[in-house]
Amino acid sequence: MKNKLNILFIEDDEIEVMKLNRTLNKLDLKHSIQEAKDGEDALKQLANKDRLPDIILLDLNMPKMNGIEFLKVLKADDSLKYIPTIILTTSNNRRDVLACYEIGIAGYIIKPLKYEEYVEKLNAVLDYWSQNELIKP
């Protein structure tokens, strides 16, 4: 059985936010999306421990607090460190990939240039997490 996910999408690019929402509509997925413009904004939202997301989709390249800085804070917090965090970025830098996995991410997805490939990748990620035993209705 697939669960409806509460997703925190941390992304500073408004076009990427629109692309994610367009993809969810195209796939007819009814997941709930919370948006944060950067790591600092996301941490403010995560301060409300009563309404934590099921998963986090995180861009790496953001102002104020980048994705890796955010991950370090997230994974150091005992009540937040278990939230599956999937990197969704344009960076294919091997150092970034390894640094993120060392901190404790659940996945690393490079945003493809073609929209249809983006839809396929996002569908696979959300399909997996909506069925994962960590996520309970």
N, CA, C and O atoms as a GROMACS GRO file, in nm:
protein
  548
    1MET      N    1   0.084  -0.119   0.000
    1MET     CA    2   0.000   0.000   0.000
    1MET      C    3   0.087   0.124   0.000
    1MET      O    4   0.186   0.131   0.073
    2LYS      N    5   0.051   0.220  -0.081
    2LYS     CA    6   0.126   0.345  -0.088
    2LYS      C    7   0.068   0.444   0.011
    2LYS      O    8  -0.053   0.458   0.026
    3ASN      N    9   0.158   0.514   0.079
    3ASN     CA   10   0.119   0.617   0.173
    3ASN      C   11   0.134   0.754   0.110
    3ASN      O   12   0.218   0.775   0.023
    4LYS      N   13   0.050   0.847   0.154
    4LYS     CA   14   0.066   0.986   0.114
    4LYS      C   15   0.182   1.042   0.195
    4LYS      O   16   0.184   1.031   0.317
    5LEU      N   17   0.277   1.103   0.127
    5LEU     CA   18   0.396   1.156   0.193
    5LEU      C   19   0.382   1.303   0.226
    5LEU      O   20   0.323   1.380   0.150
    6ASN      N   21   0.438   1.341   0.340
    6ASN     CA   22   0.457   1.481   0.373
    6ASN      C   23   0.603   1.511   0.340
    6ASN      O   24   0.693   1.463   0.409
    7ILE      N   25   0.626   1.590   0.236
    7ILE     CA   26   0.760   1.615   0.182
    7ILE      C   27   0.802   1.758   0.213
    7ILE      O   28   0.727   1.853   0.190
    8LEU      N   29   0.923   1.773   0.264
    8LEU     CA   30   0.985   1.905   0.277
    8LEU      C   31   1.080   1.921   0.159
    8LEU      O   32   1.176   1.845   0.146
    9PHE      N   33   1.052   2.018   0.073
    9PHE     CA   34   1.133   2.044  -0.046
    9PHE      C   35   1.214   2.170  -0.022
    9PHE      O   36   1.160   2.280  -0.014
   10ILE      N   37   1.346   2.153  -0.010
   10ILE     CA   38   1.434   2.266   0.019
   10ILE      C   39   1.505   2.304  -0.110
   10ILE      O   40   1.595   2.235  -0.157
   11GLU      N   41   1.461   2.417  -0.167
   11GLU     CA   42   1.507   2.458  -0.300
   11GLU      C   43   1.490   2.609  -0.312
   11GLU      O   44   1.384   2.662  -0.281
   12ASP      N   45   1.594   2.677  -0.357
   12ASP     CA   46   1.588   2.823  -0.371
   12ASP      C   47   1.541   2.869  -0.508
   12ASP      O   48   1.507   2.986  -0.525
   13ASP      N   49   1.538   2.780  -0.605
   13ASP     CA   50   1.501   2.815  -0.743
   13ASP      C   51   1.352   2.792  -0.764
   13ASP      O   52   1.303   2.679  -0.760
   14GLU      N   53   1.280   2.901  -0.788
   14GLU     CA   54   1.134   2.894  -0.803
   14GLU      C   55   1.093   2.806  -0.922
   14GLU      O   56   0.988   2.742  -0.917
   15ILE      N   57   1.174   2.804  -1.026
   15ILE     CA   58   1.142   2.719  -1.143
   15ILE      C   59   1.146   2.572  -1.103
   15ILE      O   60   1.063   2.493  -1.149
   16GLU      N   61   1.242   2.535  -1.018
   16GLU     CA   62   1.251   2.396  -0.971
   16GLU      C   63   1.130   2.359  -0.884
   16GLU      O   64   1.081   2.247  -0.889
   17VAL      N   65   1.085   2.455  -0.805
   17VAL     CA   66   0.966   2.432  -0.722
   17VAL      C   67   0.844   2.408  -0.813
   17VAL      O   68   0.765   2.317  -0.790
   18MET      N   69   0.832   2.492  -0.916
   18MET     CA   70   0.721   2.475  -1.010
   18MET      C   71   0.732   2.341  -1.082
   18MET      O   72   0.631   2.275  -1.106
   19LYS      N   73   0.854   2.300  -1.117
   19LYS     CA   74   0.875   2.173  -1.187
   19LYS      C   75   0.833   2.055  -1.099
   19LYS      O   76   0.771   1.961  -1.147
   20LEU      N   77   0.867   2.060  -0.972
   20LEU     CA   78   0.826   1.953  -0.880
   20LEU      C   79   0.675   1.946  -0.870
   20LEU      O   80   0.617   1.838  -0.880
   21ASN      N   81   0.610   2.059  -0.851
   21ASN     CA   82   0.464   2.061  -0.840
   21ASN      C   83   0.398   2.014  -0.970
   21ASN      O   84   0.298   1.942  -0.967
   22ARG      N   85   0.454   2.054  -1.083
   22ARG     CA   86   0.402   2.010  -1.213
   22ARG      C   87   0.415   1.858  -1.227
   22ARG      O   88   0.326   1.791  -1.279
   23THR      N   89   0.528   1.806  -1.181
   23THR     CA   90   0.551   1.662  -1.188
   23THR      C   91   0.452   1.586  -1.101
   23THR      O   92   0.397   1.484  -1.144
   24LEU      N   93   0.429   1.632  -0.980
   24LEU     CA   94   0.332   1.566  -0.891
   24LEU      C   95   0.193   1.567  -0.953
   24LEU      O   96   0.121   1.468  -0.945
   25ASN      N   97   0.155   1.679  -1.015
   25ASN     CA   98   0.025   1.687  -1.082
   25ASN      C   99   0.019   1.592  -1.201
   25ASN      O  100  -0.081   1.523  -1.220
   26LYS      N  101   0.125   1.587  -1.280
   26LYS     CA  102   0.129   1.499  -1.397
   26LYS      C  103   0.115   1.353  -1.355
   26LYS      O  104   0.046   1.276  -1.422
   27LEU      N  105   0.180   1.316  -1.246
   27LEU     CA  106   0.176   1.178  -1.198
   27LEU      C  107   0.053   1.150  -1.112
   27LEU      O  108   0.032   1.037  -1.067
   28ASP      N  109  -0.028   1.253  -1.089
   28ASP     CA  110  -0.148   1.244  -1.006
   28ASP      C  111  -0.114   1.193  -0.865
   28ASP      O  112  -0.184   1.108  -0.810
   29LEU      N  113  -0.006   1.246  -0.809
   29LEU     CA  114   0.036   1.210  -0.674
   29LEU      C  115  -0.017   1.315  -0.577
   29LEU      O  116  -0.005   1.435  -0.602
   30LYS      N  117  -0.074   1.271  -0.469
   30LYS     CA  118  -0.139   1.361  -0.374
   30LYS      C  119  -0.053   1.390  -0.251
   30LYS      O  120  -0.105   1.419  -0.143
   31HIS      N  121   0.079   1.381  -0.268
   31HIS     CA  122   0.168   1.409  -0.156
   31HIS      C  123   0.159   1.556  -0.116
   31HIS      O  124   0.130   1.643  -0.199
   32SER      N  125   0.182   1.582   0.010
   32SER     CA  126   0.181   1.718   0.063
   32SER      C  127   0.323   1.775   0.056
   32SER      O  128   0.418   1.709   0.099
   33ILE      N  129   0.337   1.896   0.004
   33ILE     CA  130   0.468   1.960  -0.011
   33ILE      C  131   0.477   2.083   0.078
   33ILE      O  132   0.394   2.173   0.072
   34GLN      N  133   0.581   2.085   0.160
   34GLN     CA  134   0.619   2.206   0.233
   34GLN      C  135   0.742   2.258   0.161
   34GLN      O  136   0.828   2.179   0.122
   35GLU      N  137   0.752   2.388   0.144
   35GLU     CA  138   0.866   2.445   0.073
   35GLU      C  139   0.951   2.527   0.169
   35GLU      O  140   0.900   2.594   0.258
   36ALA      N  141   1.083   2.519   0.148
   36ALA     CA  142   1.178   2.604   0.219
   36ALA      C  143   1.276   2.657   0.116
   36ALA      O  144   1.318   2.584   0.026
   37LYS      N  145   1.313   2.783   0.128
   37LYS     CA  146   1.401   2.848   0.030
   37LYS      C  147   1.548   2.817   0.052
   37LYS      O  148   1.629   2.830  -0.040
   38ASP      N  149   1.584   2.776   0.174
   38ASP     CA  150   1.723   2.744   0.205
   38ASP      C  151   1.727   2.665   0.335
   38ASP      O  152   1.623   2.640   0.396
   39GLY      N  153   1.846   2.626   0.377
   39GLY     CA  154   1.861   2.545   0.497
   39GLY      C  155   1.812   2.613   0.623
   39GLY      O  156   1.752   2.548   0.710
   40GLU      N  157   1.835   2.743   0.635
   40GLU     CA  158   1.789   2.815   0.754
   40GLU      C  159   1.638   2.814   0.764
   40GLU      O  160   1.582   2.789   0.871
   41ASP      N  161   1.572   2.840   0.653
   41ASP     CA  162   1.426   2.837   0.648
   41ASP      C  163   1.375   2.698   0.684
   41ASP      O  164   1.277   2.684   0.758
   42ALA      N  165   1.440   2.595   0.633
   42ALA     CA  166   1.400   2.457   0.661
   42ALA      C  167   1.414   2.424   0.810
   42ALA      O  168   1.326   2.360   0.867
   43LEU      N  169   1.522   2.467   0.871
   43LEU     CA  170   1.542   2.440   1.015
   43LEU      C  171   1.436   2.508   1.100
   43LEU      O  172   1.393   2.454   1.202
   44LYS      N  173   1.393   2.627   1.059
   44LYS     CA  174   1.284   2.696   1.130
   44LYS      C  175   1.156   2.612   1.122
   44LYS      O  176   1.083   2.598   1.221
   45GLN      N  177   1.128   2.556   1.004
   45GLN     CA  178   1.009   2.472   0.989
   45GLN      C  179   1.021   2.343   1.070
   45GLN      O  180   0.923   2.296   1.127
   46LEU      N  181   1.141   2.286   1.074
   46LEU     CA  182   1.163   2.161   1.146
   46LEU      C  183   1.164   2.179   1.297
   46LEU      O  184   1.161   2.081   1.371
   47ALA      N  185   1.168   2.304   1.343
   47ALA     CA  186   1.163   2.330   1.488
   47ALA      C  187   1.030   2.284   1.547
   47ALA      O  188   1.023   2.254   1.666
   48ASN      N  189   0.924   2.280   1.464
   48ASN     CA  190   0.795   2.228   1.508
   48ASN      C  191   0.800   2.076   1.499
   48ASN      O  192   0.771   2.018   1.394
   49LYS      N  193   0.837   2.011   1.607
   49LYS     CA  194   0.859   1.866   1.608
   49LYS      C  195   0.728   1.787   1.595
   49LYS      O  196   0.731   1.666   1.574
   50ASP      N  197   0.614   1.854   1.609
   50ASP     CA  198   0.485   1.786   1.597
   50ASP      C  199   0.446   1.761   1.451
   50ASP      O  200   0.357   1.680   1.423
   51ARG      N  201   0.512   1.829   1.361
   51ARG     CA  202   0.472   1.819   1.219
   51ARG      C  203   0.596   1.798   1.131
   51ARG      O  204   0.625   1.880   1.043
   52LEU      N  205   0.666   1.691   1.155
   52LEU     CA  206   0.787   1.663   1.080
   52LEU      C  207   0.754   1.596   0.946
   52LEU      O  208   0.656   1.522   0.937
   53PRO      N  209   0.834   1.622   0.845
   53PRO     CA  210   0.809   1.558   0.715
   53PRO      C  211   0.846   1.410   0.717
   53PRO      O  212   0.923   1.365   0.802
   54ASP      N  213   0.790   1.337   0.623
   54ASP     CA  214   0.826   1.196   0.605
   54ASP      C  215   0.960   1.183   0.535
   54ASP      O  216   1.042   1.098   0.569
   55ILE      N  217   0.982   1.271   0.436
   55ILE     CA  218   1.110   1.275   0.365
   55ILE      C  219   1.146   1.420   0.335
   55ILE      O  220   1.061   1.509   0.337
   56ILE      N  221   1.273   1.441   0.306
   56ILE     CA  222   1.323   1.572   0.265
   56ILE      C  223   1.388   1.557   0.129
   56ILE      O  224   1.470   1.468   0.108
   57LEU      N  225   1.351   1.645   0.037
   57LEU     CA  226   1.419   1.658  -0.092
   57LEU      C  227   1.502   1.785  -0.082
   57LEU      O  228   1.448   1.893  -0.058
   58LEU      N  229   1.633   1.772  -0.100
   58LEU     CA  230   1.725   1.881  -0.070
   58LEU      C  231   1.816   1.915  -0.187
   58LEU      O  232   1.883   1.828  -0.243
   59ASP      N  233   1.818   2.043  -0.224
   59ASP     CA  234   1.915   2.092  -0.320
   59ASP      C  235   2.044   2.123  -0.245
   59ASP      O  236   2.039   2.154  -0.126
   60LEU      N  237   2.157   2.114  -0.311
   60LEU     CA  238   2.285   2.143  -0.245
   60LEU      C  239   2.326   2.289  -0.258
   60LEU      O  240   2.379   2.347  -0.163
   61ASN      N  241   2.301   2.348  -0.372
   61ASN     CA  242   2.350   2.482  -0.401
   61ASN      C  243   2.245   2.586  -0.367
   61ASN      O  244   2.156   2.617  -0.447
   62MET      N  245   2.256   2.641  -0.244
   62MET     CA  246   2.160   2.741  -0.198
   62MET      C  247   2.234   2.852  -0.124
   62MET      O  248   2.345   2.833  -0.075
   63PRO      N  249   2.169   2.970  -0.115
   63PRO     CA  250   2.231   3.080  -0.039
   63PRO      C  251   2.216   3.056   0.111
   63PRO      O  252   2.146   2.964   0.154
   64LYS      N  253   2.280   3.139   0.189
   64LYS     CA  254   2.276   3.136   0.337
   64LYS      C  255   2.338   3.009   0.392
   64LYS      O  256   2.449   3.011   0.445
   65MET      N  257   2.267   2.899   0.381
   65MET     CA  258   2.313   2.769   0.432
   65MET      C  259   2.297   2.668   0.320
   65MET      O  260   2.185   2.639   0.278
   66ASN      N  261   2.408   2.615   0.270
   66ASN     CA  262   2.397   2.520   0.159
   66ASN      C  263   2.349   2.383   0.209
   66ASN      O  264   2.331   2.362   0.329
   67GLY      N  265   2.330   2.292   0.116
   67GLY     CA  266   2.274   2.161   0.150
   67GLY      C  267   2.361   2.080   0.245
   67GLY      O  268   2.308   2.015   0.335
   68ILE      N  269   2.491   2.083   0.226
   68ILE     CA  270   2.579   2.005   0.313
   68ILE      C  271   2.582   2.062   0.454
   68ILE      O  272   2.583   1.987   0.552
   69GLU      N  273   2.582   2.193   0.466
   69GLU     CA  274   2.574   2.257   0.599
   69GLU      C  275   2.442   2.219   0.668
   69GLU      O  276   2.441   2.187   0.787
   70PHE      N  277   2.334   2.222   0.593
   70PHE     CA  278   2.204   2.184   0.647
   70PHE      C  279   2.205   2.038   0.694
   70PHE      O  280   2.157   2.007   0.803
   71LEU      N  281   2.260   1.950   0.612
   71LEU     CA  282   2.265   1.808   0.647
   71LEU      C  283   2.339   1.784   0.778
   71LEU      O  284   2.296   1.702   0.859
   72LYS      N  285   2.449   1.854   0.800
   72LYS     CA  286   2.527   1.838   0.923
   72LYS      C  287   2.444   1.874   1.045
   72LYS      O  288   2.450   1.805   1.147
   73VAL      N  289   2.367   1.982   1.036
   73VAL     CA  290   2.280   2.023   1.147
   73VAL      C  291   2.168   1.922   1.165
   73VAL      O  292   2.138   1.881   1.278
   74LEU      N  293   2.106   1.881   1.056
   74LEU     CA  294   1.994   1.785   1.060
   74LEU      C  295   2.036   1.654   1.126
   74LEU      O  296   1.969   1.605   1.216
   75LYS      N  297   2.146   1.599   1.081
   75LYS     CA  298   2.189   1.467   1.128
   75LYS      C  299   2.248   1.471   1.269
   75LYS      O  300   2.267   1.366   1.331
   76ALA      N  301   2.278   1.591   1.321
   76ALA     CA  302   2.327   1.604   1.458
   76ALA      C  303   2.212   1.614   1.558
   76ALA      O  304   2.235   1.608   1.679
   77ASP      N  305   2.090   1.630   1.509
   77ASP     CA  306   1.973   1.646   1.595
   77ASP      C  307   1.906   1.510   1.613
   77ASP      O  308   1.862   1.448   1.515
   78ASP      N  309   1.897   1.462   1.737
   78ASP     CA  310   1.842   1.328   1.763
   78ASP      C  311   1.699   1.310   1.717
   78ASP      O  312   1.660   1.197   1.685
   79SER      N  313   1.619   1.416   1.712
   79SER     CA  314   1.480   1.399   1.670
   79SER      C  315   1.461   1.417   1.520
   79SER      O  316   1.354   1.387   1.467
   80LEU      N  317   1.564   1.465   1.450
   80LEU     CA  318   1.552   1.488   1.305
   80LEU      C  319   1.638   1.395   1.221
   80LEU      O  320   1.614   1.380   1.102
   81LYS      N  321   1.737   1.334   1.281
   81LYS     CA  322   1.837   1.259   1.203
   81LYS      C  323   1.781   1.138   1.128
   81LYS      O  324   1.844   1.088   1.035
   82TYR      N  325   1.664   1.092   1.167
   82TYR     CA  326   1.606   0.975   1.100
   82TYR      C  327   1.519   1.010   0.980
   82TYR      O  328   1.472   0.920   0.910
   83ILE      N  329   1.498   1.137   0.955
   83ILE     CA  330   1.417   1.175   0.839
   83ILE      C  331   1.497   1.145   0.712
   83ILE      O  332   1.605   1.202   0.692
   84PRO      N  333   1.446   1.057   0.626
   84PRO     CA  334   1.519   1.027   0.502
   84PRO      C  335   1.537   1.154   0.419
   84PRO      O  336   1.441   1.225   0.390
   85THR      N  337   1.661   1.178   0.382
   85THR     CA  338   1.692   1.298   0.304
   85THR      C  339   1.753   1.256   0.171
   85THR      O  340   1.854   1.186   0.166
   86ILE      N  341   1.689   1.302   0.064
   86ILE     CA  342   1.732   1.268  -0.071
   86ILE      C  343   1.782   1.397  -0.135
   86ILE      O  344   1.710   1.496  -0.143
   87ILE      N  345   1.905   1.393  -0.182
   87ILE     CA  346   1.962   1.508  -0.252
   87ILE      C  347   1.905   1.511  -0.393
   87ILE      O  348   1.905   1.410  -0.463
   88LEU      N  349   1.857   1.628  -0.434
   88LEU     CA  350   1.804   1.649  -0.568
   88LEU      C  351   1.876   1.772  -0.622
   88LEU      O  352   1.838   1.885  -0.591
   89THR      N  353   1.980   1.751  -0.702
   89THR     CA  354   2.070   1.860  -0.737
   89THR      C  355   2.123   1.846  -0.879
   89THR      O  356   2.105   1.743  -0.943
   90THR      N  357   2.188   1.951  -0.926
   90THR     CA  358   2.255   1.947  -1.055
   90THR      C  359   2.402   1.905  -1.039
   90THR      O  360   2.469   1.877  -1.138
   91SER      N  361   2.450   1.901  -0.915
   91SER     CA  362   2.592   1.872  -0.892
   91SER      C  363   2.623   1.723  -0.907
   91SER      O  364   2.569   1.639  -0.836
   92ASN      N  365   2.711   1.693  -1.002
   92ASN     CA  366   2.758   1.555  -1.015
   92ASN      C  367   2.902   1.543  -0.965
   92ASN      O  368   2.974   1.450  -1.001
   93ASN      N  369   2.943   1.638  -0.881
   93ASN     CA  370   3.076   1.639  -0.821
   93ASN      C  371   3.089   1.520  -0.725
   93ASN      O  372   3.012   1.508  -0.630
   94ARG      N  373   3.184   1.435  -0.751
   94ARG     CA  374   3.202   1.313  -0.669
   94ARG      C  375   3.226   1.347  -0.522
   94ARG      O  376   3.181   1.273  -0.434
   95ARG      N  377   3.295   1.456  -0.494
   95ARG     CA  378   3.316   1.499  -0.355
   95ARG      C  379   3.184   1.527  -0.284
   95ARG      O  380   3.166   1.489  -0.168
   96ASP      N  381   3.091   1.594  -0.355
   96ASP     CA  382   2.959   1.622  -0.297
   96ASP      C  383   2.885   1.493  -0.267
   96ASP      O  384   2.827   1.477  -0.160
   97VAL      N  385   2.888   1.401  -0.362
   97VAL     CA  386   2.818   1.272  -0.344
   97VAL      C  387   2.872   1.201  -0.220
   97VAL      O  388   2.794   1.159  -0.134
   98LEU      N  389   3.003   1.188  -0.211
   98LEU     CA  390   3.064   1.116  -0.099
   98LEU      C  391   3.041   1.189   0.034
   98LEU      O  392   3.015   1.125   0.136
   99ALA      N  393   3.052   1.322   0.032
   99ALA     CA  394   3.030   1.399   0.155
   99ALA      C  395   2.887   1.380   0.206
   99ALA      O  396   2.865   1.366   0.326
  100CYS      N  397   2.792   1.380   0.115
  100CYS     CA  398   2.651   1.364   0.155
  100CYS      C  399   2.625   1.225   0.212
  100CYS      O  400   2.557   1.211   0.313
  101TYR      N  401   2.679   1.123   0.147
  101TYR     CA  402   2.660   0.988   0.199
  101TYR      C  403   2.730   0.969   0.333
  101TYR      O  404   2.680   0.897   0.420
  102GLU      N  405   2.844   1.033   0.351
  102GLU     CA  406   2.916   1.023   0.478
  102GLU      C  407   2.833   1.084   0.591
  102GLU      O  408   2.835   1.034   0.704
  103ILE      N  409   2.761   1.191   0.562
  103ILE     CA  410   2.677   1.256   0.662
  103ILE      C  411   2.553   1.172   0.692
  103ILE      O  412   2.504   1.172   0.805
  104GLY      N  413   2.502   1.099   0.591
  104GLY     CA  414   2.391   1.010   0.617
  104GLY      C  415   2.266   1.033   0.535
  104GLY      O  416   2.155   1.031   0.589
  105ILE      N  417   2.282   1.055   0.405
  105ILE     CA  418   2.164   1.074   0.321
  105ILE      C  419   2.104   0.940   0.280
  105ILE      O  420   2.167   0.835   0.295
  106ALA      N  421   1.981   0.945   0.228
  106ALA     CA  422   1.912   0.825   0.182
  106ALA      C  423   1.923   0.807   0.032
  106ALA      O  424   1.891   0.700  -0.020
  107GLY      N  425   1.968   0.910  -0.040
  107GLY     CA  426   1.981   0.898  -0.184
  107GLY      C  427   2.034   1.027  -0.245
  107GLY      O  428   2.026   1.134  -0.184
  108TYR      N  429   2.089   1.014  -0.365
  108TYR     CA  430   2.148   1.128  -0.436
  108TYR      C  431   2.101   1.121  -0.580
  108TYR      O  432   2.138   1.029  -0.654
  109ILE      N  433   2.020   1.216  -0.621
  109ILE     CA  434   1.962   1.218  -0.756
  109ILE      C  435   2.012   1.344  -0.827
  109ILE      O  436   1.996   1.456  -0.777
  110ILE      N  437   2.070   1.325  -0.945
  110ILE     CA  438   2.111   1.438  -1.026
  110ILE      C  439   1.993   1.476  -1.117
  110ILE      O  440   1.939   1.392  -1.188
  111LYS      N  441   1.956   1.603  -1.112
  111LYS     CA  442   1.844   1.651  -1.192
  111LYS      C  443   1.881   1.640  -1.341
  111LYS      O  444   1.976   1.703  -1.386
  112PRO      N  445   1.807   1.560  -1.414
  112PRO     CA  446   1.835   1.551  -1.558
  112PRO      C  447   1.788   1.676  -1.632
  112PRO      O  448   1.701   1.748  -1.584
  113LEU      N  449   1.845   1.700  -1.748
  113LEU     CA  450   1.806   1.816  -1.827
  113LEU      C  451   1.668   1.797  -1.890
  113LEU      O  452   1.591   1.892  -1.902
  114LYS      N  453   1.638   1.675  -1.930
  114LYS     CA  454   1.510   1.648  -1.996
  114LYS      C  455   1.400   1.628  -1.891
  114LYS      O  456   1.417   1.553  -1.795
  115TYR      N  457   1.289   1.697  -1.911
  115TYR     CA  458   1.179   1.692  -1.816
  115TYR      C  459   1.126   1.550  -1.796
  115TYR      O  460   1.098   1.510  -1.683
  116GLU      N  461   1.112   1.473  -1.904
  116GLU     CA  462   1.058   1.338  -1.893
  116GLU      C  463   1.148   1.249  -1.806
  116GLU      O  464   1.098   1.164  -1.732
  117GLU      N  465   1.278   1.268  -1.814
  117GLU     CA  466   1.370   1.192  -1.728
  117GLU      C  467   1.355   1.235  -1.582
  117GLU      O  468   1.364   1.152  -1.491
  118TYR      N  469   1.333   1.363  -1.561
  118TYR     CA  470   1.308   1.415  -1.426
  118TYR      C  471   1.183   1.350  -1.368
  118TYR      O  472   1.184   1.306  -1.252
  119VAL      N  473   1.077   1.342  -1.446
  119VAL     CA  474   0.952   1.281  -1.403
  119VAL      C  475   0.976   1.135  -1.365
  119VAL      O  476   0.928   1.089  -1.261
  120GLU      N  477   1.048   1.062  -1.448
  120GLU     CA  478   1.077   0.920  -1.420
  120GLU      C  479   1.155   0.903  -1.290
  120GLU      O  480   1.120   0.818  -1.208
  121LYS      N  481   1.259   0.983  -1.271
  121LYS     CA  482   1.341   0.972  -1.150
  121LYS      C  483   1.261   1.007  -1.025
  121LYS      O  484   1.266   0.936  -0.925
  122LEU      N  485   1.187   1.116  -1.033
  122LEU     CA  486   1.109   1.158  -0.917
  122LEU      C  487   1.000   1.056  -0.885
  122LEU      O  488   0.974   1.028  -0.768
  123ASN      N  489   0.936   1.002  -0.986
  123ASN     CA  490   0.834   0.901  -0.965
  123ASN      C  491   0.893   0.778  -0.894
  123ASN      O  492   0.831   0.724  -0.802
  124ALA      N  493   1.011   0.736  -0.935
  124ALA     CA  494   1.075   0.619  -0.873
  124ALA      C  495   1.107   0.647  -0.725
  124ALA      O  496   1.082   0.562  -0.639
  125VAL      N  497   1.160   0.764  -0.697
  125VAL     CA  498   1.195   0.799  -0.558
  125VAL      C  499   1.070   0.804  -0.472
  125VAL      O  500   1.066   0.745  -0.364
  126LEU      N  501   0.968   0.874  -0.517
  126LEU     CA  502   0.847   0.890  -0.436
  126LEU      C  503   0.771   0.758  -0.424
  126LEU      O  504   0.710   0.732  -0.321
  127ASP      N  505   0.774   0.677  -0.529
  127ASP     CA  506   0.710   0.546  -0.522
  127ASP      C  507   0.776   0.461  -0.414
  127ASP      O  508   0.708   0.397  -0.333
  128TYR      N  509   0.909   0.460  -0.412
  128TYR     CA  510   0.981   0.382  -0.311
  128TYR      C  511   0.948   0.430  -0.170
  128TYR      O  512   0.912   0.350  -0.083
  129TRP      N  513   0.958   0.560  -0.146
  129TRP     CA  514   0.938   0.610  -0.009
  129TRP      C  515   0.793   0.602   0.035
  129TRP      O  516   0.766   0.594   0.155
  130SER      N  517   0.699   0.604  -0.058
  130SER     CA  518   0.558   0.592  -0.019
  130SER      C  519   0.524   0.449   0.022
  130SER      O  520   0.418   0.426   0.081
  131GLN      N  521   0.612   0.353  -0.008
  131GLN     CA  522   0.591   0.214   0.030
  131GLN      C  523   0.686   0.167   0.140
  131GLN      O  524   0.674   0.055   0.189
  132ASN      N  525   0.779   0.250   0.178
  132ASN     CA  526   0.883   0.212   0.275
  132ASN      C  527   0.822   0.198   0.413
  132ASN      O  528   0.734   0.274   0.452
  133GLU      N  529   0.870   0.101   0.488
  133GLU     CA  530   0.818   0.073   0.621
  133GLU      C  531   0.844   0.182   0.723
  133GLU      O  532   0.778   0.188   0.826
  134LEU      N  533   0.942   0.269   0.695
  134LEU     CA  534   0.968   0.380   0.785
  134LEU      C  535   0.851   0.478   0.788
  134LEU      O  536   0.824   0.540   0.891
  135ILE      N  537   0.783   0.491   0.675
  135ILE     CA  538   0.672   0.584   0.661
  135ILE      C  539   0.543   0.515   0.700
  135ILE      O  540   0.502   0.416   0.640
  136LYS      N  541   0.480   0.567   0.802
  136LYS     CA  542   0.352   0.510   0.848
  136LYS      C  543   0.239   0.609   0.826
  136LYS      O  544   0.257   0.730   0.844
  137PRO      N  545   0.123   0.559   0.786
  137PRO     CA  546   0.007   0.648   0.762
  137PRO      C  547  -0.041   0.714   0.890
  137PRO      O  548  -0.136   0.791   0.888
   0.00000   0.00000   0.00000
